[in-house]
Amino acid sequence: MIVSTDDEDIAATAARYGAETPFLRPRELARDDTPSMPVVIHALRWLKENESFSPELVLLLQSTSPLRTTEDIAGALDLLHAKQAESVVSVSPAAQHPSLMKRITPDGMLEDFDSNASSARRQELEPAYALNGAIYLTQRSWLEAHQTFQADRTYAYVMPPERSIDVDEPWDLHLCELILRDRIARD
């Protein structure tokens, strides 16, 4: 496992727990608004140029998804191999069905987000899933050619909501802490 960071303390901590930290990420790739793809491409290029290593698969594990398990990672790898897929991306059941989503007009009126939205009861709607940010797995050749984790043959690895929290806000972090404390107490 390679950790890409611009922070020497994070690199040292990651190395202490067994991750490889062969480089520090350039500052221009370590801003709050830096997308993941340039960071992944940088790591792949660094490995190729400095260690003559090009992995067959690329697995992105974002730090904002702390509740994924080793079983989730193994399950995604198994799915990729079983389906001979180009890519596997983790999803979880959508918290709200897209057909039930609304928007607020500039004057404050509520309207359907999708004008083709179904009026069926929630229980009758087709299941909907949302990317959860926990696992992005793809063939390196696809990633380098297309610079995306979603390939023509992308399969969904479905994770339960309790392992699918994506930490973007303080409340998300609080929920993760509660869940992790509960896991530790049960173990």
C-alpha positions in Angstrom: 0.0 0.0 0.0 1.3 3.4 -1.0 0.2 6.6 0.9 0.4 9.8 -1.1 0.7 12.8 1.2 2.5 16.1 1.3 2.8 15.9 5.1 6.0 14.4 6.6 4.2 13.5 9.9 1.4 11.7 8.0 4.0 9.9 5.9 5.9 8.8 9.0 2.7 7.6 10.7 1.7 5.7 7.6 5.1 4.0 7.4 4.9 3.1 11.1 1.7 1.1 10.3 3.3 -0.7 7.3 2.4 1.6 4.3 5.0 2.6 1.8 5.6 6.4 1.5 8.3 6.6 -1.2 7.7 10.2 -2.0 6.0 13.4 -0.7 3.2 14.6 -2.9 4.0 18.0 -4.7 2.2 20.9 -3.0 0.2 21.7 -6.1 -1.4 18.2 -5.7 -2.2 18.7 -2.0 -4.7 21.5 -2.0 -8.2 21.2 -0.5 -9.7 21.3 -4.0 -7.3 18.9 -5.7 -9.2 16.0 -7.4 -8.1 12.5 -6.7 -7.2 11.6 -10.3 -4.1 13.8 -10.7 -2.8 12.4 -7.4 -3.3 8.8 -8.6 -1.6 9.6 -11.9 1.3 11.3 -10.1 1.8 8.2 -7.9 1.7 5.9 -11.0 4.2 8.0 -12.9 6.5 8.3 -9.9 6.5 4.5 -9.4 7.3 3.9 -13.1 10.0 6.6 -13.3 11.7 5.9 -10.0 11.1 2.2 -9.3 10.4 0.9 -12.8 7.1 -0.5 -11.4 3.7 -0.4 -13.1 1.0 -2.3 -11.1 -1.6 -4.3 -13.0 -4.4 -2.9 -10.8 -4.9 0.4 -9.0 -7.0 0.6 -5.8 -7.8 4.0 -4.5 -8.7 4.0 -0.8 -9.7 7.5 0.2 -9.1 8.5 3.8 -12.6 10.0 4.0 -14.0 6.4 4.1 -12.6 5.0 7.3 -15.3 2.4 7.9 -14.5 0.1 4.9 -13.1 -3.2 6.0 -10.5 -5.6 4.7 -13.4 -7.9 3.7 -14.8 -5.0 1.5 -11.5 -4.7 -0.2 -11.2 -8.4 -0.8 -14.8 -8.6 -2.0 -14.1 -5.8 -4.6 -11.0 -7.7 -5.8 -12.9 -11.0 -6.0 -15.7 -9.3 -8.0 -13.2 -7.7 -10.4 -11.6 -11.1 -11.1 -14.9 -13.1 -11.2 -16.4 -10.7 -13.7 -13.1 -10.0 -15.6 -14.1 -6.4 -15.1 -12.2 -3.3 -16.0 -13.3 -1.6 -12.9 -15.2 -2.1 -9.6 -16.6 0.9 -7.6 -18.2 0.7 -4.2 -21.8 1.9 -3.7 -24.4 1.8 -1.0 -28.2 2.0 -1.1 -29.2 5.6 -1.7 -30.4 7.4 1.4 -33.1 9.1 -0.7 -34.4 7.8 -4.0 -33.7 10.1 -6.9 -37.4 10.1 -7.9 -38.2 11.6 -4.5 -35.7 14.4 -4.7 -36.9 18.1 -4.8 -35.4 21.4 -5.6 -36.2 24.9 -4.5 -36.8 27.5 -7.2 -35.2 31.0 -6.8 -38.5 32.3 -5.4 -38.7 29.5 -2.8 -41.2 27.1 -4.3 -40.7 23.4 -4.0 -40.7 21.4 -7.3 -39.6 17.9 -8.5 -35.9 17.7 -9.2 -36.5 15.5 -12.1 -39.6 16.4 -14.2 -39.9 12.7 -15.2 -40.0 11.6 -11.5 -42.3 8.7 -10.7 -45.2 9.2 -8.4 -44.9 5.6 -7.2 -44.6 4.8 -3.5 -41.0 4.6 -2.3 -41.4 0.8 -1.7 -42.4 0.3 -5.4 -39.4 2.2 -6.8 -36.5 0.4 -8.4 -33.6 0.3 -5.9 -31.1 3.2 -6.3 -27.5 3.3 -5.3 -25.0 6.0 -4.6 -21.2 6.0 -4.9 -19.9 5.9 -1.4 -16.2 6.8 -2.0 -14.8 3.8 -0.2 -13.4 1.7 -3.0 -12.2 2.5 -6.5 -10.5 -0.4 -8.3 -9.5 -0.6 -11.9 -7.0 -1.9 -14.4 -4.0 0.4 -14.6 -4.1 0.3 -18.4 -7.7 1.6 -18.4 -6.9 4.3 -15.8 -3.9 5.6 -17.7 -5.8 5.6 -21.0 -9.0 7.2 -19.7 -8.1 8.8 -16.4 -11.3 7.6 -14.7 -12.2 4.7 -12.4 -15.5 4.1 -14.2 -14.8 1.9 -17.2 -17.1 0.5 -19.9 -17.4 -2.6 -17.7 -17.7 -1.2 -14.2 -19.3 -3.4 -11.6 -20.8 -2.3 -8.3 -19.5 -3.6 -5.0 -22.5 -3.0 -2.7 -21.6 -2.0 0.9 -24.0 -1.5 3.8 -24.7 2.1 5.0 -22.9 1.5 8.3 -19.6 1.1 6.4 -20.4 3.7 3.7 -20.1 7.0 5.5 -18.0 9.5 3.5 -16.4 12.0 5.9 -17.0 15.5 4.4 -18.5 17.3 7.5 -17.8 17.3 11.2 -21.1 15.4 11.7 -19.9 12.6 9.4 -16.7 12.3 11.5 -18.8 12.2 14.7 -20.9 9.3 13.3 -17.8 7.4 12.3 -16.3 7.8 15.8 -19.5 6.5 17.3 -19.6 3.5 15.0 -15.9 2.7 15.6 -16.4 2.9 19.4 -19.3 0.5 19.1 -17.2 -1.9 17.0 -14.3 -1.8 19.5 -16.7 -2.4 22.4 -18.3 -5.4 20.7 -14.8 -6.9 19.9 
